[in-house]
Structures are given as C-alpha cells and as structure tokens.
Amino acid sequence: MNTRDAEAFLTFARAPHRGRVMPTKASAPPRTRSARETEAERRVRVRKIIARLEKAYPAATCALHHNSALELLVATILSAQSTDARVNMVTPALFAKYKTAQDFANADPQVLQQEIHSTGFFRSKTRSIIGMAQALVERHGGQVPDTMEELVQLPGVGRKTANVVLGCWFKKNEGVVVDTHVQRIATLLGLTKEKDPVKIERDLMALVPREKWTWFSNALIQHGRRVCIARRPKCEICVVNRLCPSSRV
C-alpha cells in the first residue's frame, strides 16, 4: 500500500460511518442459553430461580379477593379475559347480594349480566356462573368440591380455574395455574417451549417441586405484574436476570 492509499484508508477508518449502528448495552440482543443444556442443568437452574423468587415473593398468593371457596370460584370465572383489579371492584357488591350457591343458581341472567358487565364477556360468564351454581346445588349440596375431577365437571370450570380453587382455598397442589403471565415468563426463562397451557403446565410440574406448585404460579404472576412486564420488562432489577436466557442485562 503506497502513502496516498494508506492516508486514504486511515481517513476512512476514523470517519463516522453513516448508517452504521454501534452496539450498546441497551440494544444488545437477549442472551441465548445453549441448546445443549441438560435436564440436570435445567433442574439446578430452576432450583436457583425458585430460591431467588422465594426471597422476592415469600408470601405470593392469589390476588382475587374472597372469603370462601364459592367466592373464589366465581371470582376466577370472572377473571377470564379481565384483570384481577377489575374483578375485585365488582365482587364486593356481588358477594354481598349472592351469598350461597342457591342464590347464584336463582339469579336473573339479565340482572347478573349487568352486575358483572365491566369484567367483559358478561353473557358467557353469566351462563357459566349460573350453570356452575345449579350444578353445585344439584350434585354437591351447594358446596364446592375439593377434587380436580369434580371441579372440571362443573359448567364454566376448566383445569386452570380448578387449580386456583384447589391450590388457594383447599391448599391442594394438584397442578400449576398457567395464565398469560405464567406462560410468558416460563417461556422467557426457558422452562418450556410449548404453546398449549396444558403442555406448559406439564413441563412446569416436572421441574418444580409439588409442594411449591401453587406458590410458584402466584410468584410468577406477581413477577409479571411488577418486573417482567410484557412490553417493558425491567431486566435490570429482575432477581432472576442472571438465570434467564432472555435477559438483556
């Protein structure tokens, strides 16, 4: 390279390049955990995740306000496609009026629709609540059963709703509640690759100790609301950021 060419090269190298994006910490892509992570390594990582979440959310519990299994069952049905905060605004007046399964079974559908209107999907939720209450009266003497098999046979009650009632009221760890927060964070943490909630639950049940199933789902839900927010995750303050393959810090 002659002197003129050398000078031209140095001038080019020192000059700012238009259109060139210099990487920064803020724009760095998420870390990717090796696909070769073994099952044993994953279990070790899950234990560490649980330990850190336990320090951050030691008393994580259901956010739906309730004083009975029936109230929790109704509140959980109302929470579908709604927020717990919205449901908690609706249920005080609702539970003051409808105190038993018989009360809900006898409810006027048009009136109940108006009472729960703000939670969304009020027509289908009204059918589910009244149908569920009628089944409780006819099959269980008005009492909420405490088994998965019996709960999922009630109108409007799926496995997720049954898990909430069993875990949070009856203190039975029969499964892991998989809501949108749990699904999203479990995927970000690399604990599942599944999209179907039932398959996600199966993956989490295999990794998390059974005695922690209810707490774990509630902890992930709280974490999703406070820190791992869908559109603006606060990775810099996340207690599991060093264990998360999706972390940006």
Phi and psi in degrees as GROMACS dihedral restraints (atoms count N, CA, C in turn):
[ dihedral_restraints ]
;  ai    aj    ak    al  type     phi  dphi    fc
    3     4     5     6     1   -79.1    20    10
    4     5     6     7     1   176.1    20    10
    6     7     8     9     1   -61.9    20    10
    7     8     9    10     1   -43.0    20    10
    9    10    11    12     1   -63.5    20    10
   10    11    12    13     1   -43.4    20    10
   12    13    14    15     1   -64.8    20    10
   13    14    15    16     1   -39.2    20    10
   15    16    17    18     1   -63.8    20    10
   16    17    18    19     1   -42.8    20    10
   18    19    20    21     1   -65.5    20    10
   19    20    21    22     1   -39.9    20    10
   21    22    23    24     1   -64.0    20    10
   22    23    24    25     1   -41.2    20    10
   24    25    26    27     1   -62.6    20    10
   25    26    27    28     1   -44.7    20    10
   27    28    29    30     1   -64.6    20    10
   28    29    30    31     1   -39.2    20    10
   30    31    32    33     1   -61.8    20    10
   31    32    33    34     1   -43.0    20    10
   33    34    35    36     1   -64.3    20    10
   34    35    36    37     1   -43.5    20    10
   36    37    38    39     1   -67.0    20    10
   37    38    39    40     1   -33.4    20    10
   39    40    41    42     1   -83.9    20    10
   40    41    42    43     1   -19.4    20    10
   42    43    44    45     1   -77.3    20    10
   43    44    45    46     1   143.7    20    10
   45    46    47    48     1   -64.4    20    10
   46    47    48    49     1   135.7    20    10
   48    49    50    51     1   -94.4    20    10
   49    50    51    52     1   120.6    20    10
   51    52    53    54     1   -66.2    20    10
   52    53    54    55     1   137.0    20    10
   54    55    56    57     1    82.8    20    10
   55    56    57    58     1    -5.4    20    10
   57    58    59    60     1   -88.5    20    10
   58    59    60    61     1   125.1    20    10
   60    61    62    63     1  -100.4    20    10
   61    62    63    64     1   115.4    20    10
   63    64    65    66     1   -81.8    20    10
   64    65    66    67     1   133.0    20    10
   66    67    68    69     1   -66.4    20    10
   67    68    69    70     1   140.1    20    10
   69    70    71    72     1  -126.9    20    10
   70    71    72    73     1   167.3    20    10
   72    73    74    75     1   -62.8    20    10
   73    74    75    76     1   -36.7    20    10
   75    76    77    78     1   -69.7    20    10
   76    77    78    79     1   -32.1    20    10
   78    79    80    81     1   -98.7    20    10
   79    80    81    82     1     3.7    20    10
   81    82    83    84     1   -63.8    20    10
   82    83    84    85     1   141.8    20    10
   84    85    86    87     1   -70.6    20    10
   85    86    87    88     1   159.5    20    10
   87    88    89    90     1   -59.9    20    10
   88    89    90    91     1   148.8    20    10
   90    91    92    93     1   -67.7    20    10
   91    92    93    94     1   149.6    20    10
   93    94    95    96     1  -117.4    20    10
   94    95    96    97     1   123.6    20    10
   96    97    98    99     1   -77.6    20    10
   97    98    99   100     1   143.4    20    10
   99   100   101   102     1   -57.3    20    10
  100   101   102   103     1   136.8    20    10
  102   103   104   105     1   -67.6    20    10
  103   104   105   106     1   -10.3    20    10
  105   106   107   108     1   -89.3    20    10
  106   107   108   109     1     9.4    20    10
  108   109   110   111     1   -58.2    20    10
  109   110   111   112     1   123.3    20    10
  111   112   113   114     1   -80.0    20    10
  112   113   114   115     1   166.7    20    10
  114   115   116   117     1   -61.2    20    10
  115   116   117   118     1   -39.5    20    10
  117   118   119   120     1   -64.1    20    10
  118   119   120   121     1   -41.5    20    10
  120   121   122   123     1   -65.8    20    10
  121   122   123   124     1   -38.5    20    10
  123   124   125   126     1   -64.9    20    10
  124   125   126   127     1   -40.9    20    10
  126   127   128   129     1   -64.6    20    10
  127   128   129   130     1   -37.8    20    10
  129   130   131   132     1   -63.5    20    10
  130   131   132   133     1   -43.3    20    10
  132   133   134   135     1   -64.7    20    10
  133   134   135   136     1   -39.6    20    10
  135   136   137   138     1   -63.5    20    10
  136   137   138   139     1   -40.0    20    10
  138   139   140   141     1   -61.5    20    10
  139   140   141   142     1   -38.7    20    10
  141   142   143   144     1   -68.7    20    10
  142   143   144   145     1   -39.7    20    10
  144   145   146   147     1   -61.2    20    10
  145   146   147   148     1   -46.3    20    10
  147   148   149   150     1   -61.2    20    10
  148   149   150   151     1   -43.7    20    10
  150   151   152   153     1   -60.3    20    10
  151   152   153   154     1   -40.8    20    10
  153   154   155   156     1   -73.6    20    10
  154   155   156   157     1   -38.0    20    10
  156   157   158   159     1   -67.4    20    10
  157   158   159   160     1   -33.7    20    10
  159   160   161   162     1   -63.9    20    10
  160   161   162   163     1   -35.2    20    10
  162   163   164   165     1   -70.5    20    10
  163   164   165   166     1   -35.2    20    10
  165   166   167   168     1   -81.2    20    10
  166   167   168   169     1   -36.4    20    10
  168   169   170   171     1  -133.1    20    10
  169   170   171   172     1    64.4    20    10
  171   172   173   174     1   -64.8    20    10
  172   173   174   175     1   -28.4    20    10
  174   175   176   177     1  -116.2    20    10
  175   176   177   178     1    31.6    20    10
  177   178   179   180     1   -57.3    20    10
  178   179   180   181     1   128.4    20    10
  180   181   182   183     1  -146.6    20    10
  181   182   183   184     1   178.6    20    10
  183   184   185   186     1   -64.4    20    10
  184   185   186   187     1   135.4    20    10
  186   187   188   189     1   -86.5    20    10
  187   188   189   190     1    -8.8    20    10
  189   190   191   192     1   -78.5    20    10
  190   191   192   193     1   127.4    20    10
  192   193   194   195     1   -75.3    20    10
  193   194   195   196     1   132.5    20    10
  195   196   197   198     1  -163.4    20    10
  196   197   198   199     1   157.5    20    10
  198   199   200   201     1  -128.6    20    10
  199   200   201   202     1     8.0    20    10
  201   202   203   204     1  -159.8    20    10
  202   203   204   205     1   166.1    20    10
  204   205   206   207     1   -63.1    20    10
  205   206   207   208     1   -36.7    20    10
  207   208   209   210     1   -64.7    20    10
  208   209   210   211     1   -44.5    20    10
  210   211   212   213     1   -63.1    20    10
  211   212   213   214     1   -41.3    20    10
  213   214   215   216     1   -65.9    20    10
  214   215   216   217     1   -38.8    20    10
  216   217   218   219     1   -63.1    20    10
  217   218   219   220     1   -46.1    20    10
  219   220   221   222     1   -64.8    20    10
  220   221   222   223     1   -44.6    20    10
  222   223   224   225     1   -62.2    20    10
  223   224   225   226     1   -38.3    20    10
  225   226   227   228     1   -68.4    20    10
  226   227   228   229     1   -38.7    20    10
  228   229   230   231     1   -61.5    20    10
  229   230   231   232     1   -41.0    20    10
  231   232   233   234     1   -68.5    20    10
  232   233   234   235     1   -25.4    20    10
  234   235   236   237     1   -75.6    20    10
  235   236   237   238     1   -11.4    20    10
  237   238   239   240     1   -60.9    20    10
  238   239   240   241     1   126.8    20    10
  240   241   242   243     1    57.5    20    10
  241   242   243   244     1    29.2    20    10
  243   244   245   246     1  -143.0    20    10
  244   245   246   247     1   178.4    20    10
  246   247   248   249     1  -104.1    20    10
  247   248   249   250     1   153.0    20    10
  249   250   251   252     1   -61.6    20    10
  250   251   252   253     1   -36.4    20    10
  252   253   254   255     1   -61.4    20    10
  253   254   255   256     1   -43.4    20    10
  255   256   257   258     1   -64.8    20    10
  256   257   258   259     1   -43.9    20    10
  258   259   260   261     1   -61.6    20    10
  259   260   261   262     1   -41.4    20    10
  261   262   263   264     1   -66.5    20    10
  262   263   264   265     1   -18.7    20    10
  264   265   266   267     1   -79.6    20    10
  265   266   267   268     1   -27.7    20    10
  267   268   269   270     1   -89.3    20    10
  268   269   270   271     1   -37.2    20    10
  270   271   272   273     1   -70.8    20    10
  271   272   273   274     1   -28.4    20    10
  273   274   275   276     1   -55.8    20    10
  274   275   276   277     1   -49.2    20    10
  276   277   278   279     1   -68.3    20    10
  277   278   279   280     1   -35.5    20    10
  279   280   281   282     1   -64.4    20    10
  280   281   282   283     1   -46.5    20    10
  282   283   284   285     1   -74.6    20    10
  283   284   285   286     1   -21.7    20    10
  285   286   287   288     1   -72.1    20    10
  286   287   288   289     1   -29.5    20    10
  288   289   290   291     1   -90.0    20    10
  289   290   291   292     1   -44.4    20    10
  291   292   293   294     1  -106.7    20    10
  292   293   294   295     1   103.2    20    10
  294   295   296   297     1   -99.0    20    10
  295   296   297   298     1   -19.6    20    10
  297   298   299   300     1  -132.4    20    10
  298   299   300   301     1   169.2    20    10
  300   301   302   303     1   -62.6    20    10
  301   302   303   304     1   -35.3    20    10
  303   304   305   306     1   -63.2    20    10
  304   305   306   307     1   -38.3    20    10
  306   307   308   309     1   -61.0    20    10
  307   308   309   310     1   -45.5    20    10
  309   310   311   312     1   -67.7    20    10
  310   311   312   313     1   -37.7    20    10
  312   313   314   315     1   -62.9    20    10
  313   314   315   316     1   -32.1    20    10
  315   316   317   318     1   -92.4    20    10
  316   317   318   319     1     3.1    20    10
  318   319   320   321     1   -63.8    20    10
  319   320   321   322     1   144.5    20    10
  321   322   323   324     1   -76.3    20    10
  322   323   324   325     1   118.7    20    10
  324   325   326   327     1   -54.6    20    10
  325   326   327   328     1   -41.0    20    10
  327   328   329   330     1   -64.4    20    10
  328   329   330   331     1   -38.3    20    10
  330   331   332   333     1   -71.1    20    10
  331   332   333   334     1   -45.4    20    10
  333   334   335   336     1   -62.7    20    10
  334   335   336   337     1   -37.2    20    10
  336   337   338   339     1   -57.8    20    10
  337   338   339   340     1   -42.2    20    10
  339   340   341   342     1   -69.1    20    10
  340   341   342   343     1   -35.2    20    10
  342   343   344   345     1   -70.1    20    10
  343   344   345   346     1   -27.4    20    10
  345   346   347   348     1  -112.5    20    10
  346   347   348   349     1    11.4    20    10
  348   349   350   351     1   -52.2    20    10
  349   350   351   352     1   -41.5    20    10
  351   352   353   354     1   -70.5    20    10
  352   353   354   355     1   -11.4    20    10
  354   355   356   357     1   -83.5    20    10
  355   356   357   358     1    -8.3    20    10
  357   358   359   360     1    83.7    20    10
  358   359   360   361     1   157.0    20    10
  360   361   362   363     1    48.5    20    10
  361   362   363   364     1    41.1    20    10
  363   364   365   366     1   -65.6    20    10
  364   365   366   367     1   -28.1    20    10
  366   367   368   369     1   -70.3    20    10
  367   368   369   370     1   -49.8    20    10
  369   370   371   372     1   -67.3    20    10
  370   371   372   373     1   -35.7    20    10
  372   373   374   375     1   -67.6    20    10
  373   374   375   376     1   -36.4    20    10
  375   376   377   378     1   -62.8    20    10
  376   377   378   379     1   -44.9    20    10
  378   379   380   381     1   -61.3    20    10
  379   380   381   382     1   -41.6    20    10
  381   382   383   384     1   -65.6    20    10
  382   383   384   385     1   -45.0    20    10
  384   385   386   387     1   -65.9    20    10
  385   386   387   388     1   -47.0    20    10
  387   388   389   390     1   -66.5    20    10
  388   389   390   391     1   -43.5    20    10
  390   391   392   393     1   -63.0    20    10
  391   392   393   394     1   -42.3    20    10
  393   394   395   396     1   -61.3    20    10
  394   395   396   397     1   -44.9    20    10
  396   397   398   399     1   -65.5    20    10
  397   398   399   400     1   -40.7    20    10
  399   400   401   402     1   -62.8    20    10
  400   401   402   403     1   -39.2    20    10
  402   403   404   405     1   -66.2    20    10
  403   404   405   406     1   -38.3    20    10
  405   406   407   408     1   -61.5    20    10
  406   407   408   409     1   -43.3    20    10
  408   409   410   411     1   -66.5    20    10
  409   410   411   412     1   -43.8    20    10
  411   412   413   414     1   -75.5    20    10
  412   413   414   415     1   -36.5    20    10
  414   415   416   417     1  -104.0    20    10
  415   416   417   418     1   -26.2    20    10
  417   418   419   420     1  -130.4    20    10
  418   419   420   421     1    20.2    20    10
  420   421   422   423     1    62.1    20    10
  421   422   423   424     1    26.8    20    10
  423   424   425   426     1    84.4    20    10
  424   425   426   427     1     0.9    20    10
  426   427   428   429     1  -101.6    20    10
  427   428   429   430     1   146.1    20    10
  429   430   431   432     1   -77.5    20    10
  430   431   432   433     1   123.1    20    10
  432   433   434   435     1   -69.7    20    10
  433   434   435   436     1   160.8    20    10
  435   436   437   438     1  -115.7    20    10
  436   437   438   439     1    29.6    20    10
  438   439   440   441     1  -126.3    20    10
  439   440   441   442     1   148.4    20    10
  441   442   443   444     1   -60.3    20    10
  442   443   444   445     1   -43.7    20    10
  444   445   446   447     1   -58.4    20    10
  445   446   447   448     1   -43.8    20    10
  447   448   449   450     1   -75.7    20    10
  448   449   450   451     1   -37.6    20    10
  450   451   452   453     1   -65.2    20    10
  451   452   453   454     1   -45.1    20    10
  453   454   455   456     1   -72.0    20    10
  454   455   456   457     1    -7.7    20    10
  456   457   458   459     1   -87.0    20    10
  457   458   459   460     1    -7.1    20    10
  459   460   461   462     1   -80.6    20    10
  460   461   462   463     1   142.1    20    10
  462   463   464   465     1   -56.5    20    10
  463   464   465   466     1   135.5    20    10
  465   466   467   468     1    77.5    20    10
  466   467   468   469     1     5.9    20    10
  468   469   470   471     1  -115.5    20    10
  469   470   471   472     1   114.4    20    10
  471   472   473   474     1  -104.2    20    10
  472   473   474   475     1  -173.2    20    10
  474   475   476   477     1   -63.4    20    10
  475   476   477   478     1   -39.4    20    10
  477   478   479   480     1   -61.1    20    10
  478   479   480   481     1   -49.0    20    10
  480   481   482   483     1   -62.4    20    10
  481   482   483   484     1   -42.0    20    10
  483   484   485   486     1   -62.2    20    10
  484   485   486   487     1   -40.5    20    10
  486   487   488   489     1   -61.1    20    10
  487   488   489   490     1   -39.7    20    10
  489   490   491   492     1   -61.5    20    10
  490   491   492   493     1   -49.0    20    10
  492   493   494   495     1   -66.6    20    10
  493   494   495   496     1   -44.6    20    10
  495   496   497   498     1   -65.0    20    10
  496   497   498   499     1   -44.4    20    10
  498   499   500   501     1   -75.6    20    10
  499   500   501   502     1   -45.0    20    10
  501   502   503   504     1   -86.1    20    10
  502   503   504   505     1   -27.4    20    10
  504   505   506   507     1  -103.6    20    10
  505   506   507   508     1   -51.0    20    10
  507   508   509   510     1   -87.9    20    10
  508   509   510   511     1    -4.0    20    10
  510   511   512   513     1    58.0    20    10
  511   512   513   514     1    39.3    20    10
  513   514   515   516     1  -113.9    20    10
  514   515   516   517     1   121.0    20    10
  516   517   518   519     1   -88.2    20    10
  517   518   519   520     1    86.6    20    10
  519   520   521   522     1   -97.6    20    10
  520   521   522   523     1   -13.8    20    10
  522   523   524   525     1  -177.0    20    10
  523   524   525   526     1  -175.4    20    10
  525   526   527   528     1  -112.7    20    10
  526   527   528   529     1   127.3    20    10
  528   529   530   531     1   -69.7    20    10
  529   530   531   532     1   123.5    20    10
  531   532   533   534     1  -113.6    20    10
  532   533   534   535     1    95.4    20    10
  534   535   536   537     1  -101.9    20    10
  535   536   537   538     1  -169.2    20    10
  537   538   539   540     1   -64.6    20    10
  538   539   540   541     1   -36.8    20    10
  540   541   542   543     1   -65.1    20    10
  541   542   543   544     1   -48.4    20    10
  543   544   545   546     1   -62.5    20    10
  544   545   546   547     1   -44.0    20    10
  546   547   548   549     1   -60.8    20    10
  547   548   549   550     1   -46.2    20    10
  549   550   551   552     1   -67.4    20    10
  550   551   552   553     1   -46.2    20    10
  552   553   554   555     1   -73.2    20    10
  553   554   555   556     1   -37.8    20    10
  555   556   557   558     1   -60.9    20    10
  556   557   558   559     1   -36.3    20    10
  558   559   560   561     1   -69.4    20    10
  559   560   561   562     1   -45.1    20    10
  561   562   563   564     1   -61.3    20    10
  562   563   564   565     1   -36.5    20    10
  564   565   566   567     1   -77.5    20    10
  565   566   567   568     1    -6.2    20    10
  567   568   569   570     1    74.2    20    10
  568   569   570   571     1    27.7    20    10
  570   571   572   573     1   -90.9    20    10
  571   572   573   574     1   -12.3    20    10
  573   574   575   576     1  -157.9    20    10
  574   575   576   577     1   153.5    20    10
  576   577   578   579     1  -115.4    20    10
  577   578   579   580     1     2.5    20    10
  579   580   581   582     1   -79.9    20    10
  580   581   582   583     1   158.9    20    10
  582   583   584   585     1  -109.9    20    10
  583   584   585   586     1   -27.2    20    10
  585   586   587   588     1   -79.0    20    10
  586   587   588   589     1   128.2    20    10
  588   589   590   591     1   -55.0    20    10
  589   590   591   592     1   -37.1    20    10
  591   592   593   594     1   -64.6    20    10
  592   593   594   595     1   -41.7    20    10
  594   595   596   597     1   -72.0    20    10
  595   596   597   598     1   -35.0    20    10
  597   598   599   600     1   -63.4    20    10
  598   599   600   601     1   -44.7    20    10
  600   601   602   603     1   -58.8    20    10
  601   602   603   604     1   -42.1    20    10
  603   604   605   606     1   -61.4    20    10
  604   605   606   607     1   -42.1    20    10
  606   607   608   609     1   -63.2    20    10
  607   608   609   610     1   -44.3    20    10
  609   610   611   612     1   -68.7    20    10
  610   611   612   613     1   -37.0    20    10
  612   613   614   615     1   -63.5    20    10
  613   614   615   616     1   -29.7    20    10
  615   616   617   618     1   -78.0    20    10
  616   617   618   619     1   -22.2    20    10
  618   619   620   621     1  -101.3    20    10
  619   620   621   622     1   -32.3    20    10
  621   622   623   624     1   -98.9    20    10
  622   623   624   625     1   134.6    20    10
  624   625   626   627     1   -56.5    20    10
  625   626   627   628     1   139.4    20    10
  627   628   629   630     1   -55.4    20    10
  628   629   630   631     1   -39.0    20    10
  630   631   632   633     1   -66.6    20    10
  631   632   633   634     1    -9.8    20    10
  633   634   635   636     1  -110.6    20    10
  634   635   636   637     1     4.5    20    10
  636   637   638   639     1   -56.9    20    10
  637   638   639   640     1   -51.2    20    10
  639   640   641   642     1   -65.2    20    10
  640   641   642   643     1   -47.7    20    10
  642   643   644   645     1   -60.0    20    10
  643   644   645   646     1   -43.2    20    10
  645   646   647   648     1   -59.9    20    10
  646   647   648   649     1   -45.7    20    10
  648   649   650   651     1   -64.8    20    10
  649   650   651   652     1   -41.1    20    10
  651   652   653   654     1   -65.8    20    10
  652   653   654   655     1   -36.3    20    10
  654   655   656   657     1   -66.0    20    10
  655   656   657   658     1   -43.3    20    10
  657   658   659   660     1   -65.2    20    10
  658   659   660   661     1   -36.7    20    10
  660   661   662   663     1   -64.0    20    10
  661   662   663   664     1   -46.0    20    10
  663   664   665   666     1   -63.1    20    10
  664   665   666   667     1   -41.3    20    10
  666   667   668   669     1   -63.4    20    10
  667   668   669   670     1   -38.3    20    10
  669   670   671   672     1   -67.4    20    10
  670   671   672   673     1   -30.1    20    10
  672   673   674   675     1   -82.5    20    10
  673   674   675   676     1   -32.3    20    10
  675   676   677   678     1   -97.0    20    10
  676   677   678   679     1   -37.7    20    10
  678   679   680   681     1  -123.8    20    10
  679   680   681   682     1   -59.6    20    10
  681   682   683   684     1   -85.0    20    10
  682   683   684   685     1    64.0    20    10
  684   685   686   687     1   -75.0    20    10
  685   686   687   688     1   136.8    20    10
  687   688   689   690     1   -52.1    20    10
  688   689   690   691     1   -50.7    20    10
  690   691   692   693     1   -94.0    20    10
  691   692   693   694     1   -13.3    20    10
  693   694   695   696     1  -146.7    20    10
  694   695   696   697     1    65.3    20    10
  696   697   698   699     1   -62.2    20    10
  697   698   699   700     1   138.1    20    10
  699   700   701   702     1   -97.8    20    10
  700   701   702   703     1    66.9    20    10
  702   703   704   705     1   -59.2    20    10
  703   704   705   706     1   -30.1    20    10
  705   706   707   708     1   -66.5    20    10
  706   707   708   709     1   -21.5    20    10
  708   709   710   711     1  -114.8    20    10
  709   710   711   712     1     7.2    20    10
  711   712   713   714     1   -72.0    20    10
  712   713   714   715     1   131.5    20    10
  714   715   716   717     1   -72.8    20    10
  715   716   717   718     1   -15.2    20    10
  717   718   719   720     1  -115.4    20    10
  718   719   720   721     1    20.0    20    10
  720   721   722   723     1   -61.9    20    10
  721   722   723   724     1   -31.2    20    10
  723   724   725   726     1   -79.7    20    10
  724   725   726   727     1    -7.8    20    10
  726   727   728   729     1  -109.5    20    10
  727   728   729   730     1     2.1    20    10
  729   730   731   732     1  -106.5    20    10
  730   731   732   733     1   120.2    20    10
  732   733   734   735     1   -67.2    20    10
  733   734   735   736     1   -12.9    20    10
  735   736   737   738     1   -99.6    20    10
  736   737   738   739     1    -0.1    20    10
  738   739   740   741     1   -64.2    20    10
  739   740   741   742     1   144.5    20    10
  741   742   743   744     1  -105.1    20    10
  742   743   744   745     1    15.6    20    10
